[in-house]
Amino acid sequence: MKVGTDGVLLGAWCRVEAEQRRILDAGTGTGVIALMFAQRRESLSGKEEDDNFADFQIDAVEIDSAAFRQASANVETCPWKAYIRLFHKDFHSFAADPENHCRYDHILSNPPYYAASLRSPDAGRNRARHDDTLSCNALIEGVVQLLAPGGIFSVILPVEASKIWITRALAAGLHPRRRTEIITISGTPAKRILLELGMEITTPETATLTLSDTAGGGFSEAYRALTREFYLDF
């Protein structure tokens, strides 16, 4: 589970702007989304030493020990390690810690989303996929607590889980701004939804993205265009 399609989709789709200085990746796993965000932020200026990059910071939180070790190794060998801080703790504790109460311009999460389903024998896989360690309510509560005025929250969810997530987000004061449905194979129902939420009420932008035009036919040009900056042979 080092690199999954969900994480790549979120890292490539999320809004990256020069004005976003403080970024939080809640449940970073092996660090893929944080690294993708750093790469995209650098590309806005074309160089690392841009003045707007000087106070740029990504905080990445991960509870699983094996994933945290892999994230640490990945960050250490990337070009943007000076701008990424890793925290080995659960998101609830991180959000509750007064020392971490800076406000973030953008919070991202590819959260665990299975509330009740069959378990894998692999404990790490369970932590990544089941919401025991990062429930919907805990994530939304922490986001509301840590989000800066005008900030945004980006998340990827299964379609079947998205309705309850949106309902709870609305109750907490988070409103959809962008929504992209992810269709795995052309002609089939959407499997995932990419959501961007914020405190302001607005009419959300809506779109769809198809990953493959035909079964076994390879990736669609739309998916290639979105993600090609992150693959070696795309």
N, CA, C and O of each residue as an XYZ file, in Angstrom:
936
protein
N       0.822     -1.211      0.000
C       0.000      0.000      0.000
C       0.859      1.265      0.000
O       0.431      2.302      0.508
N       2.062      1.189     -0.563
C       2.947      2.352     -0.514
C       2.431      3.499     -1.374
O       2.461      4.654     -0.949
N       1.954      3.191     -2.587
C       1.409      4.217     -3.471
C       0.093      3.695     -4.023
O       0.074      2.721     -4.776
N      -1.007      4.340     -3.652
C      -2.315      3.933     -4.134
C      -2.900      4.983     -5.050
O      -2.507      6.149     -5.002
N      -3.841      4.570     -5.887
C      -4.466      5.491     -6.823
C      -5.193      6.619     -6.105
O      -5.173      7.757     -6.575
N      -5.836      6.327     -4.972
C      -6.563      7.371     -4.246
C      -5.635      8.518     -3.844
O      -5.954      9.688     -4.052
N      -4.491      8.170     -3.271
C      -3.550      9.203     -2.846
C      -3.016     10.001     -4.018
O      -2.887     11.222     -3.930
N      -2.704      9.324     -5.118
C      -2.204     10.017     -6.308
C      -3.266     10.964     -6.860
O      -2.961     12.094     -7.241
N      -4.513     10.496     -6.899
C      -5.603     11.355     -7.376
C      -5.730     12.615     -6.524
O      -5.816     13.722     -7.057
N      -5.743     12.450     -5.213
C      -5.895     13.607     -4.339
C      -4.710     14.559     -4.481
O      -4.893     15.774     -4.561
N      -3.489     14.004     -4.512
C      -2.304     14.843     -4.612
C      -2.237     15.615     -5.916
O      -1.716     16.730     -5.946
N      -2.753     15.047     -6.991
C      -2.726     15.714     -8.297
C      -3.899     16.668     -8.482
O      -3.779     17.666     -9.193
N      -5.034     16.370     -7.848
C      -6.270     17.137     -8.054
C      -6.386     18.344     -7.139
O      -6.953     19.360     -7.542
N      -5.875     18.266     -5.937
C      -6.095     19.322     -4.947
C      -5.571     20.667     -5.441
O      -4.635     20.737     -6.238
N      -6.188     21.709     -4.956
C      -5.817     23.070     -5.366
C      -4.510     23.480     -4.677
O      -4.399     23.397     -3.453
N      -3.530     23.918     -5.458
C      -2.250     24.390     -4.930
C      -2.051     25.825     -5.386
O      -2.011     26.092     -6.587
N      -1.926     26.751     -4.447
C      -1.782     28.162     -4.754
C      -0.636     28.752     -3.952
O      -0.323     28.283     -2.858
N      -0.011     29.786     -4.504
C       1.150     30.403     -3.855
C       0.790     30.987     -2.490
O       1.642     31.061     -1.604
N      -0.464     31.402     -2.314
C      -0.881     32.010     -1.053
C      -1.013     30.990      0.079
O      -1.091     31.362      1.249
N      -1.037     29.725     -0.268
C      -1.143     28.677      0.753
C       0.249     28.435      1.351
O       1.124     27.876      0.690
N       0.443     28.854      2.580
C       1.764     28.756      3.213
C       1.864     27.588      4.190
O       2.921     26.967      4.296
N       0.783     27.279      4.903
C       0.807     26.213      5.891
C      -0.137     25.109      5.427
O      -1.331     25.338      5.233
N       0.419     23.900      5.250
C      -0.315     22.770      4.717
C      -0.268     21.632      5.739
O       0.744     21.440      6.413
N      -1.366     20.878      5.852
C      -1.418     19.735      6.760
C      -1.938     18.521      6.014
O      -2.998     18.572      5.389
N      -1.183     17.424      6.082
C      -1.603     16.143      5.516
C      -1.963     15.233      6.685
O      -1.083     14.759      7.404
N      -3.251     14.991      6.871
C      -3.742     14.203      8.006
C      -3.819     12.735      7.623
O      -4.669     12.337      6.826
N      -2.924     11.926      8.196
C      -2.830     10.512      7.836
C      -2.017     10.362      6.569
O      -2.521      9.871      5.558
N      -0.769     10.780      6.615
C       0.045     10.876      5.404
C       0.468      9.529      4.828
O       0.894      9.460      3.675
N       0.356      8.441      5.621
C       0.828      7.151      5.109
C       2.324      7.217      4.861
O       3.092      7.544      5.766
N       2.738      6.911      3.653
C       4.174      6.955      3.326
C       4.589      8.293      2.734
O       5.687      8.417      2.192
N       3.721      9.296      2.834
C       4.108     10.660      2.484
C       3.821     11.086      1.059
O       4.242     12.168      0.649
N       3.119     10.270      0.295
C       2.941     10.553     -1.132
C       2.259     11.892     -1.369
O       2.732     12.681     -2.187
N       1.163     12.167     -0.675
C       0.411     13.401     -0.924
C       1.230     14.624     -0.525
O       1.232     15.625     -1.241
N       1.925     14.552      0.610
C       2.762     15.673      1.028
C       3.859     15.954      0.007
O       4.141     17.112     -0.302
N       4.477     14.899     -0.515
C       5.535     15.073     -1.513
C       4.985     15.635     -2.818
O       5.616     16.492     -3.437
N       3.826     15.164     -3.237
C       3.206     15.686     -4.460
C       2.861     17.160     -4.310
O       3.047     17.946     -5.239
N       2.357     17.534     -3.134
C       2.016     18.937     -2.906
C       3.265     19.808     -2.974
O       3.247     20.880     -3.580
N       4.357     19.345     -2.348
C       5.604     20.112     -2.380
C       6.112     20.277     -3.809
O       6.563     21.359     -4.186
N       6.042     19.217     -4.601
C       6.479     19.287     -5.998
C       5.635     20.290     -6.777
O       6.174     21.090     -7.541
N       4.337     20.254     -6.592
C       3.454     21.165     -7.311
C       3.655     22.607     -6.851
O       3.605     23.534     -7.659
N       3.885     22.793     -5.545
C       4.109     24.154     -5.035
C       5.381     24.743     -5.622
O       5.415     25.922     -5.976
N       6.431     23.928     -5.729
C       7.679     24.413     -6.327
C       7.476     24.803     -7.786
O       8.058     25.780     -8.257
N       6.651     24.038     -8.501
C       6.461     24.304     -9.926
C       5.754     25.629    -10.187
O       5.819     26.151    -11.299
N       5.075     26.186     -9.171
C       4.419     27.476     -9.352
C       5.427     28.579     -9.626
O       5.143     29.512    -10.377
N       6.613     28.474     -9.016
C       7.636     29.503     -9.186
C       8.754     29.058    -10.110
O       9.487     29.887    -10.651
N       8.888     27.739    -10.294
C       9.944     27.225    -11.163
C      11.277     27.082    -10.475
O      12.248     26.662    -11.105
N      11.358     27.418     -9.201
C      12.611     27.265     -8.460
C      12.313     27.171     -6.973
O      11.293     27.676     -6.503
N      13.204     26.525     -6.237
C      12.987     26.305     -4.815
C      13.152     27.572     -3.984
O      12.502     27.707     -2.947
N      14.000     28.502     -4.408
C      14.359     29.634     -3.568
C      13.458     30.841     -3.769
O      13.833     31.952     -3.393
N      12.301     30.656     -4.341
C      11.340     31.729     -4.494
C      11.004     32.310     -3.127
O      10.912     31.568     -2.148
N      10.815     33.647     -3.043
C      10.529     34.289     -1.764
C       9.259     33.724     -1.124
O       9.180     33.591      0.097
N       8.272     33.396     -1.950
C       7.027     32.856     -1.421
C       7.190     31.441     -0.882
O       6.311     30.944     -0.178
N       8.294     30.791     -1.200
C       8.556     29.433     -0.743
C       9.290     29.432      0.588
O       9.395     28.396      1.244
N       9.798     30.595      0.987
C      10.655     30.665      2.165
C       9.917     30.254      3.439
O      10.496     29.563      4.277
N       8.657     30.659      3.607
C       7.923     30.319      4.827
C       6.864     29.248      4.569
O       5.900     29.122      5.324
N       7.050     28.490      3.513
C       6.144     27.400      3.177
C       6.446     26.193      4.070
O       7.610     25.863      4.294
N       5.402     25.537      4.580
C       5.597     24.404      5.481
C       4.482     23.383      5.308
O       3.303     23.736      5.285
N       4.861     22.118      5.187
C       3.897     21.024      5.178
C       4.107     20.204      6.443
O       5.212     19.725      6.697
N       3.058     20.042      7.234
C       3.077     19.142      8.377
C       2.325     17.874      7.991
O       1.207     17.947      7.480
N       2.926     16.719      8.228
C       2.331     15.436      7.849
C       2.247     14.552      9.086
O       3.248     14.334      9.769
N       1.051     14.043      9.373
C       0.788     13.288     10.593
C       0.480     11.836     10.240
O      -0.326     11.573      9.347
N       1.115     10.890     10.935
C       0.883      9.468     10.670
C       1.021      8.669     11.962
O       1.997      8.831     12.694
N       0.044      7.807     12.240
C       0.059      7.022     13.467
C       0.792      5.695     13.309
O       1.411      5.222     14.262
N       0.737      5.081     12.119
C       1.313      3.757     11.920
C       2.840      3.829     11.876
O       3.404      4.628     11.129
N       3.502      2.999     12.671
C       4.960      3.074     12.804
C       5.677      2.737     11.500
O       6.616      3.434     11.115
N       5.246      1.674     10.817
C       5.915      1.275      9.576
C       5.729      2.329      8.498
O       6.672      2.662      7.781
N       4.514      2.856      8.382
C       4.265      3.907      7.393
C       5.066      5.160      7.724
O       5.600      5.813      6.827
N       5.151      5.497      9.016
C       5.907      6.680      9.421
C       7.391      6.533      9.076
O       8.020      7.485      8.615
N       7.945      5.341      9.299
C       9.353      5.126      8.952
C       9.573      5.268      7.446
O      10.568      5.848      7.012
N       8.640      4.733      6.651
C       8.774      4.851      5.204
C       8.617      6.306      4.759
O       9.340      6.768      3.877
N       7.670      7.029      5.370
C       7.497      8.447      5.050
C       8.756      9.230      5.387
O       9.171     10.104      4.626
N       9.362      8.918      6.525
C      10.592      9.610      6.931
C      11.706      9.377      5.925
O      12.432     10.306      5.570
N      11.842      8.134      5.463
C      12.868      7.837      4.456
C      12.575      8.544      3.141
O      13.489      9.052      2.490
N      11.313      8.581      2.750
C      10.948      9.248      1.501
C      11.210     10.747      1.563
O      11.737     11.333      0.618
N      10.842     11.358      2.673
C      11.066     12.798      2.826
C      12.551     13.107      2.857
O      12.991     14.089      2.260
N      13.324     12.287      3.539
C      14.762     12.525      3.668
C      15.467     12.535      2.315
O      16.463     13.238      2.144
N      14.965     11.766      1.358
C      15.634     11.664      0.053
C      14.967     12.525     -1.016
O      15.332     12.430     -2.188
N      14.006     13.359     -0.646
C      13.332     14.202     -1.646
C      13.956     15.592     -1.667
O      14.640     15.967     -0.715
N      13.736     16.367     -2.733
C      14.321     17.714     -2.833
C      13.685     18.735     -1.896
O      14.222     19.833     -1.750
N      12.567     18.416     -1.259
C      11.819     19.415     -0.488
C      11.802     19.100      0.996
O      10.900     19.536      1.711
N      12.788     18.345      1.471
C      12.745     17.898      2.862
C      12.785     19.056      3.857
O      12.320     18.909      4.987
N      13.328     20.194      3.460
C      13.394     21.337      4.368
C      12.017     21.912      4.671
O      11.854     22.663      5.632
N      11.033     21.565      3.858
C       9.706     22.156      4.000
C       8.668     21.178      4.553
O       7.494     21.530      4.670
N       9.084     19.955      4.893
C       8.132     18.939      5.353
C       8.515     18.471      6.760
O       9.647     18.049      6.997
N       7.570     18.551      7.675
C       7.756     18.042      9.036
C       6.828     16.857      9.245
O       5.652     16.911      8.886
N       7.356     15.790      9.824
C       6.578     14.588     10.080
C       6.286     14.445     11.572
O       7.147     14.711     12.410
N       5.070     14.024     11.894
C       4.652     13.821     13.275
C       4.143     12.391     13.421
O       3.203     11.988     12.736
N       4.771     11.619     14.325
C       4.366     10.237     14.557
C       3.360     10.209     15.693
O       3.717      9.956     16.844
N       2.108     10.467     15.370
C       1.051     10.465     16.373
C      -0.295     10.427     15.670
O      -0.381     10.636     14.460
N      -1.343     10.159     16.434
C      -2.670     10.136     15.830
C      -3.169     11.563     15.631
O      -2.760     12.480     16.343
N      -4.057     11.739     14.654
C      -4.511     13.086     14.290
C      -5.275     13.746     15.426
O      -5.164     14.958     15.611
N      -6.045     12.985     16.191
C      -6.807     13.566     17.300
C      -5.865     14.203     18.319
O      -6.101     15.325     18.770
N      -4.794     13.485     18.683
C      -3.818     14.036     19.627
C      -3.103     15.242     19.035
O      -2.853     16.226     19.730
N      -2.777     15.164     17.753
C      -2.119     16.286     17.091
C      -3.002     17.525     17.141
O      -2.528     18.611     17.477
N      -4.278     17.373     16.810
C      -5.191     18.520     16.783
C      -5.428     19.083     18.184
O      -5.669     20.280     18.340
N      -5.360     18.217     19.208
C      -5.621     18.653     20.574
C      -4.404     19.278     21.242
O      -4.538     19.912     22.289
N      -3.225     19.113     20.662
C      -1.988     19.621     21.258
C      -1.881     21.126     21.028
O      -1.832     21.559     19.877
N      -1.843     21.945     22.093
C      -1.757     23.400     21.915
C      -0.561     23.844     21.071
O      -0.630     24.871     20.396
N       0.532     23.082     21.102
C       1.698     23.460     20.319
C       1.439     23.371     18.812
O       2.158     23.984     18.022
N       0.423     22.615     18.416
C       0.125     22.442     16.999
C      -1.037     23.318     16.537
O      -1.589     23.101     15.458
N      -1.403     24.293     17.338
C      -2.585     25.066     17.024
C      -2.304     26.254     16.113
O      -2.916     27.311     16.263
N      -1.393     26.088     15.182
C      -1.302     27.046     14.101
C      -2.467     26.757     13.161
O      -3.040     25.668     13.196
N      -2.811     27.701     12.345
C      -3.912     27.520     11.414
C      -3.362     27.171     10.036
O      -2.363     27.738      9.593
N      -4.013     26.248      9.376
C      -3.537     25.753      8.091
C      -4.388     26.294      6.945
O      -5.616     26.338      7.026
N      -3.711     26.698      5.886
C      -4.395     27.204      4.694
C      -5.033     26.080      3.893
O      -6.024     26.296      3.194
N      -4.470     24.886      3.991
C      -4.997     23.744      3.243
C      -4.733     22.486      4.055
O      -3.592     22.207      4.424
N      -5.787     21.729      4.332
C      -5.672     20.440      4.996
C      -6.114     19.374      4.004
O      -7.146     19.514      3.348
N      -5.325     18.306      3.897
C      -5.630     17.221      2.972
C      -5.702     15.907      3.735
O      -5.045     15.734      4.761
N      -6.507     14.985      3.222
C      -6.555     13.663      3.846
C      -7.090     12.628      2.869
O      -8.094     12.844      2.190
N      -6.394     11.498      2.816
C      -6.896     10.272      2.193
C      -7.195      9.347      3.363
O      -6.370      8.502      3.709
N      -8.378      9.497      3.983
C      -8.606      8.879      5.295
C      -9.001      7.418      5.201
O      -9.447      6.956      4.151
N      -8.835      6.683      6.306
C      -9.455      5.349      6.390
C     -10.960      5.544      6.404
O     -11.464      6.486      7.016
N     -11.683      4.648      5.725
C     -13.105      4.932      5.547
C     -14.032      3.766      5.837
O     -15.248      3.945      5.788
N     -13.515      2.569      6.140
C     -14.393      1.449      6.442
C     -14.733      1.458      7.925
O     -13.863      1.263      8.774
N     -16.023      1.690      8.230
C     -16.443      1.751      9.630
C     -16.724      0.369     10.201
O     -16.527      0.141     11.394
N     -17.180     -0.553      9.365
C     -17.500     -1.902      9.850
C     -17.450     -2.860      8.675
O     -18.393     -2.932      7.886
N     -16.364     -3.592      8.555
C     -16.240     -4.569      7.471
C     -15.192     -5.588      7.851
O     -14.531     -5.447      8.881
N     -15.031     -6.609      7.035
C     -14.081     -7.674      7.337
C     -12.666     -7.139      7.423
O     -12.274     -6.251      6.666
N     -11.912     -7.686      8.345
C     -10.559     -7.222      8.592
C      -9.529     -8.060      7.861
O      -9.725     -9.249      7.604
N      -8.422     -7.401      7.532
C      -7.271     -8.091      6.978
C      -6.416     -8.623      8.131
O      -6.449     -8.054      9.222
N      -5.649     -9.702      7.918
C      -4.716    -10.147      8.951
C      -3.595     -9.137      9.186
O      -2.910     -9.198     10.208
N      -3.405     -8.213      8.251
C      -2.340     -7.218      8.322
C      -2.829     -6.017      9.133
O      -3.716     -5.287      8.693
N      -2.247     -5.816     10.318
C      -2.698     -4.727     11.194
C      -2.468     -3.361     10.567
O      -3.295     -2.464     10.731
N      -1.355     -3.182      9.849
C      -1.074     -1.908      9.196
C      -2.092     -1.596      8.127
O      -2.517     -0.449      7.981
N      -2.490     -2.613      7.375
C      -3.504     -2.420      6.345
C      -4.845     -2.030      6.969
O      -5.569     -1.193      6.430
N      -5.166     -2.642      8.105
C      -6.396     -2.267      8.797
C      -6.365     -0.816      9.243
O      -7.366     -0.111      9.110
N      -5.229     -0.351      9.774
C      -5.137      1.036     10.212
C      -5.308      1.985      9.030
O      -5.876      3.067      9.174
N      -4.819      1.580      7.871
C      -4.912      2.433      6.690
C      -6.316      2.485      6.117
O      -6.702      3.481      5.505
N      -7.095      1.403      6.314
C      -8.381      1.300      5.625
C      -9.592      1.473      6.546
O     -10.656      1.889      6.087
N      -9.447      1.161      7.842
C     -10.575      1.225      8.767
C     -10.463      2.462      9.652
O      -9.365      2.898      9.998
N     -11.624      3.018     10.014
C     -11.611      4.328     10.665
C     -11.487      4.275     12.189
O     -11.846      5.239     12.865
N     -10.984      3.166     12.741
C     -10.786      3.079     14.186
C      -9.860      4.186     14.686
O     -10.096      4.759     15.750
N      -8.813      4.486     13.928
C      -7.801      5.433     14.379
C      -8.046      6.852     13.885
O      -7.423      7.788     14.386
N      -8.944      7.037     12.910
C      -9.256      8.369     12.408
C     -10.687      8.336     11.866
O     -10.906      8.144     10.670
N     -11.643      8.525     12.754
C     -13.044      8.465     12.350
C     -13.445      9.724     11.595
O     -12.752     10.741     11.624
N     -14.577      9.624     10.923
C     -15.128     10.773     10.212
C     -15.290     11.966     11.148
O     -14.856     13.071     10.824
N     -15.909     11.750     12.302
C     -16.156     12.846     13.235
C     -14.860     13.453     13.752
O     -14.745     14.675     13.853
N     -13.870     12.602     14.084
C     -12.603     13.108     14.608
C     -11.867     13.930     13.560
O     -11.289     14.968     13.879
N     -11.885     13.473     12.315
C     -11.206     14.210     11.255
C     -11.873     15.556     11.021
O     -11.188     16.577     10.953
N     -13.194     15.578     10.897
C     -13.902     16.828     10.654
C     -13.725     17.794     11.821
O     -13.526     18.992     11.619
N     -13.800     17.269     13.037
C     -13.605     18.121     14.216
C     -12.219     18.758     14.210
O     -12.075     19.950     14.482
N     -11.196     17.955     13.895
C      -9.845     18.490     13.855
C      -9.651     19.498     12.737
O      -8.960     20.501     12.913
N     -10.254     19.238     11.594
C     -10.145     20.170     10.468
C     -10.748     21.523     10.834
O     -10.135     22.561     10.584
N     -11.930     21.520     11.417
C     -12.578     22.774     11.805
C     -11.724     23.525     12.816
O     -11.654     24.754     12.786
N     -11.078     22.790     13.705
C     -10.242     23.405     14.732
C      -8.974     24.023     14.149
O      -8.511     25.057     14.631
N      -8.414     23.401     13.122
C      -7.096     23.793     12.625
C      -7.120     24.606     11.331
O      -6.088     25.145     10.932
N      -8.263     24.707     10.674
C      -8.322     25.388      9.383
C      -8.285     26.903      9.563
O      -8.998     27.459     10.399
N      -7.447     27.558      8.772
C      -7.342     29.011      8.806
C      -8.565     29.648      8.144
O      -9.206     29.004      7.313
N      -8.904     30.891      8.487
C      -9.983     31.587      7.780
C      -9.701     31.611      6.276
O      -8.609     31.988      5.850
N     -10.679     31.212      5.487
C     -10.484     31.143      4.047
C      -9.771     29.895      3.579
O      -9.557     29.723      2.379
N      -9.393     29.003      4.515
C      -8.677     27.783      4.158
C      -9.595     26.738      3.555
O     -10.818     26.873      3.599
N      -8.998     25.688      2.988
C      -9.776     24.636      2.350
C      -9.327     23.265      2.852
O      -8.194     23.076      3.294
N     -10.252     22.327      2.767
C     -10.024     20.939      3.160
C     -10.310     20.064      1.948
O     -11.401     20.129      1.383
N      -9.336     19.241      1.539
C      -9.484     18.358      0.390
C      -9.397     16.916      0.845
O      -8.536     16.563      1.652
N     -10.300     16.069      0.323
C     -10.398     14.689      0.780
C     -10.892     13.818     -0.366
O     -11.607     14.298     -1.246
N     -10.515     12.536     -0.362
C     -11.047     11.568     -1.313
C     -11.778     10.486     -0.538
O     -11.287     10.001      0.482
N     -12.974     10.103     -1.032
C     -13.840      9.184     -0.315
C     -14.510      8.217     -1.281
O     -14.699      8.545     -2.452
N     -14.869      7.031     -0.806
C     -15.740      6.167     -1.605
C     -17.116      6.823     -1.746
O     -17.561      7.534     -0.845
N     -17.777      6.590     -2.855
C     -19.098      7.179     -3.079
C     -20.054      6.821     -1.947
O     -20.798      7.674     -1.462
N     -20.032      5.550     -1.526
C     -20.998      5.105     -0.522
C     -20.771      5.768      0.835
O     -21.702      5.864      1.636
N     -19.552      6.225      1.104
C     -19.266      6.883      2.383
C     -19.436      8.395      2.309
O     -19.518      9.058      3.343
N     -19.491      8.942      1.109
C     -19.435     10.397      0.953
C     -20.671     11.105      1.491
O     -20.570     12.237      1.963
N     -21.840     10.459      1.430
C     -23.060     11.143      1.870
C     -23.014     11.465      3.354
O     -23.335     12.584      3.755
N     -22.616     10.491      4.179
C     -22.548     10.745      5.609
C     -21.441     11.741      5.931
O     -21.591     12.567      6.831
N     -20.322     11.666      5.193
C     -19.241     12.620      5.402
C     -19.707     14.035      5.104
O     -19.444     14.952      5.881
N     -20.393     14.218      3.992
C     -20.859     15.558      3.620
C     -21.872     16.064      4.637
O     -21.834     17.232      5.024
N     -22.781     15.189      5.075
C     -23.770     15.578      6.080
C     -23.096     16.060      7.354
O     -23.479     17.090      7.908
N     -22.104     15.329      7.817
C     -21.409     15.711      9.052
C     -20.541     16.947      8.843
O     -20.399     17.767      9.750
N     -19.964     17.081      7.664
C     -19.172     18.277      7.383
C     -20.053     19.518      7.378
O     -19.676     20.549      7.936
N     -21.216     19.428      6.756
C     -22.150     20.563      6.733
C     -22.571     20.938      8.145
O     -22.669     22.121      8.472
N     -22.822     19.940      8.983
C     -23.216     20.212     10.365
C     -22.114     20.932     11.133
O     -22.390     21.676     12.074
N     -20.864     20.709     10.729
C     -19.720     21.343     11.391
C     -19.353     22.684     10.759
O     -18.452     23.372     11.238
N     -20.051     23.055      9.681
C     -19.779     24.346      9.044
C     -18.858     24.289      7.846
O     -18.381     25.325      7.382
N     -18.594     23.080      7.333
C     -17.764     22.922      6.136
C     -18.677     22.680      4.934
O     -19.543     21.806      4.968
N     -18.474     23.467      3.865
C     -19.356     23.410      2.711
C     -18.572     23.024      1.454
O     -17.453     23.496      1.256
N     -19.151     22.169      0.601
C     -18.460     21.762     -0.637
C     -18.190     22.950     -1.556
O     -19.046     23.812     -1.754
N     -16.971     22.974     -2.115
C     -16.577     23.989     -3.091
C     -16.273     23.373     -4.452
O     -16.577     23.962     -5.489
N     -15.676     22.190     -4.442
C     -15.405     21.429     -5.665
C     -15.757     19.973     -5.403
O     -15.642     19.482     -4.281
N     -16.197     19.279     -6.480
C     -16.583     17.877     -6.347
C     -16.314     17.193     -7.684
O     -16.869     17.584     -8.711
N     -15.469     16.180     -7.664
C     -15.168     15.430     -8.883
C     -15.433     13.958     -8.626
O     -14.835     13.359     -7.732
N     -16.331     13.378     -9.410
C     -16.625     11.952     -9.300
C     -15.617     11.168    -10.134
O     -15.326     11.529    -11.275
N     -15.090     10.093     -9.555
C     -14.076      9.275    -10.202
C     -14.716      7.987    -10.714
O     -15.232      7.187     -9.934
N     -14.679      7.796    -12.020
C     -15.195      6.598    -12.670
C     -13.999      5.739    -13.073
O     -13.135      6.189    -13.826
N     -13.948      4.523    -12.581
C     -12.795      3.670    -12.863
C     -12.742      3.267    -14.331
O     -11.698      3.397    -14.971
N     -13.860      2.779    -14.870
C     -13.946      2.362    -16.274
C     -15.152      3.043    -16.903
O     -16.230      3.066    -16.311
N     -14.982      3.589    -18.079
C     -16.056      4.288    -18.768
C     -17.324      3.433    -18.825
O     -17.276      2.252    -19.167
N     -18.460      4.052    -18.482
C     -19.729      3.342    -18.515
C     -20.129      2.688    -17.219
O     -21.219      2.122    -17.133
N     -19.282      2.744    -16.200
C     -19.592      2.161    -14.892
C     -19.857      3.271    -13.880
O     -19.459      4.414    -14.108
N     -20.520      2.958    -12.765
C     -20.798      3.988    -11.753
C     -19.511      4.514    -11.122
O     -18.491      3.825    -11.093
N     -19.575      5.737    -10.623
C     -18.443      6.332     -9.923
C     -18.119      5.544     -8.663
O     -19.022      5.082     -7.965
N     -16.813      5.389     -8.366
C     -16.357      4.654     -7.186
C     -15.839      5.581     -6.089
O     -15.953      5.266     -4.905
N     -15.275      6.711     -6.475
C     -14.687      7.647     -5.534
C     -15.188      9.056     -5.811
O     -15.669      9.353     -6.905
N     -15.071      9.918     -4.812
C     -15.396     11.333     -4.970
C     -14.272     12.155     -4.356
O     -13.886     11.933     -3.208
N     -13.757     13.091     -5.116
C     -12.813     14.075     -4.619
C     -13.596     15.304     -4.191
O     -14.397     15.834     -4.961
N     -13.366     15.760     -2.959
C     -14.110     16.890     -2.417
C     -13.167     17.966     -1.906
O     -12.154     17.673     -1.271
N     -13.511     19.204     -2.188
C     -12.858     20.351     -1.575
C     -13.927     21.097     -0.793
O     -14.979     21.429     -1.340
N     -13.667     21.366      0.489
C     -14.638     22.026      1.355
C     -14.018     23.241      2.013
O     -12.802     23.311      2.193
N     -14.858     24.196      2.369
C     -14.408     25.391      3.070
C     -15.530     25.928      3.941
O     -16.638     25.392      3.931
N     -15.252     26.977      4.690
C     -16.233     27.549      5.602
C     -17.269     28.416      4.884
O     -18.366     28.622      5.405
N     -16.938     28.923      3.703
C     -17.853     29.785      2.982
C     -18.873     28.956      2.202
O     -18.546     27.896      1.668
N     -20.101     29.446      2.142
C     -21.154     28.792      1.356
C     -21.047     29.273     -0.084
O     -21.060     30.475     -0.350
N     -20.942     28.330     -1.004
C     -20.809     28.668     -2.411
C     -21.391     27.547     -3.254
O     -21.646     26.453     -2.750
N     -21.602     27.817     -4.534
C     -22.058     26.775     -5.440
C     -20.850     25.958     -5.876
O     -19.939     26.505     -6.498
N     -20.814     24.658     -5.565
C     -19.602     23.882     -5.861
C     -19.417     23.624     -7.348
O     -20.383     23.430     -8.086
N     -18.144     23.626     -7.779
C     -17.805     23.186     -9.124
C     -17.923     21.662     -9.160
O     -17.493     20.987     -8.225
N     -18.500     21.119    -10.227
C     -18.653     19.678    -10.335
C     -18.023     19.174    -11.628
O     -18.023     19.869    -12.644
N     -17.489     17.959    -11.576
C     -16.852     17.357    -12.753
C     -16.801     15.854    -12.564
O     -17.095     15.348    -11.481
N     -16.429     15.142    -13.614
C     -16.163     13.710    -13.542
C     -14.806     13.433    -14.173
O     -14.359     14.166    -15.056
N     -14.166     12.387    -13.722
C     -12.886     11.950    -14.271
C     -12.938     10.442    -14.459
O     -13.199      9.707    -13.506
N     -12.695      9.978    -15.671
C     -12.674      8.556    -15.975
C     -11.226      8.086    -16.059
O     -10.428      8.660    -16.800
N     -10.886      7.051    -15.305
C      -9.501      6.591    -15.255
C      -9.126      5.739    -16.463
O      -7.987      5.784    -16.928
N     -10.079      4.967    -16.967
C      -9.807      4.116    -18.129
C     -11.009      4.147    -19.060
O     -12.147      4.010    -18.612
N     -10.763      4.328    -20.354
C     -11.857      4.410    -21.318
C     -12.518      3.067    -21.559
O     -13.717      3.008    -21.831
N     -11.753      1.987    -21.463
C     -12.291      0.645    -21.659
C     -11.622     -0.312    -20.686
O     -10.505     -0.065    -20.231
N     -12.303     -1.397    -20.371
C     -11.730     -2.401    -19.477
C     -10.447     -2.961    -20.080
O     -10.457     -3.453    -21.209
N      -9.352     -2.892    -19.343
C      -8.068     -3.403    -19.816
C      -7.424     -2.549    -20.885
O      -6.427     -2.949    -21.487
N      -7.992     -1.362    -21.128
C      -7.479     -0.533    -22.218
C      -6.454      0.504    -21.813
O      -6.074      1.341    -22.631
N      -6.000      0.472    -20.579
C      -5.009      1.441    -20.137
C      -5.665      2.712    -19.629
O      -6.887      2.856    -19.668
N      -4.850      3.614    -19.161
C      -5.361      4.851    -18.567
C      -5.886      5.806    -19.625
O      -5.392      5.838    -20.752
N      -6.903      6.589    -19.244
C      -7.464      7.594    -20.138
C      -6.491      8.761    -20.268
O      -5.615      8.951    -19.424
N      -6.657      9.536    -21.331
C      -5.801     10.703    -21.518
C      -6.054     11.736    -20.436
O      -5.136     12.455    -20.043
N      -7.296     11.821    -19.945
C      -7.601     12.773    -18.872
C      -6.827     12.431    -17.601
O      -6.300     13.321    -16.934
N      -6.758     11.131    -17.264
C      -6.004     10.732    -16.075
C      -4.501     10.932    -16.289
O      -3.791     11.354    -15.376
N      -4.031     10.632    -17.475
C      -2.621     10.856    -17.783
C      -2.262     12.332    -17.668
O      -1.212     12.681    -17.127
N      -3.128     13.191    -18.174
C      -2.857     14.624    -18.126
C      -2.800     15.131    -16.688
O      -1.993     16.000    -16.360
N      -3.668     14.578    -15.829
C      -3.707     15.009    -14.439
C      -2.485     14.564    -13.660
O      -2.007     15.296    -12.794
N      -1.965     13.364    -13.955
C      -0.967     12.739    -13.081
C       0.405     12.538    -13.711
O       1.306     12.042    -13.035
N       0.603     12.900    -14.968
C       1.858     12.519    -15.646
C       3.101     13.140    -15.023
O       4.197     12.608    -15.197
N       2.963     14.245    -14.305
C       4.137     14.858    -13.667
C       4.672     14.030    -12.504
O       5.718     14.352    -11.940
N       3.960     12.967    -12.146
C       4.334     12.182    -10.973
C       4.733     10.748    -11.304
O       5.073      9.980    -10.404
N       4.698     10.381    -12.567
C       5.095      9.039    -12.990
C       6.308      9.139    -13.917
O       6.472     10.130    -14.629
N       7.151      8.111    -13.904
C       8.370      8.115    -14.708
C       8.099      7.778    -16.170
O       8.831      8.235    -17.047
N       7.074      6.994    -16.449
C       6.855      6.521    -17.820
C       5.408      6.678    -18.249
O       4.784      5.742    -18.750
N       4.885      7.883    -18.043
C       3.474      8.138    -18.347
C       3.385      8.981    -19.611
O       2.286      9.316    -20.053
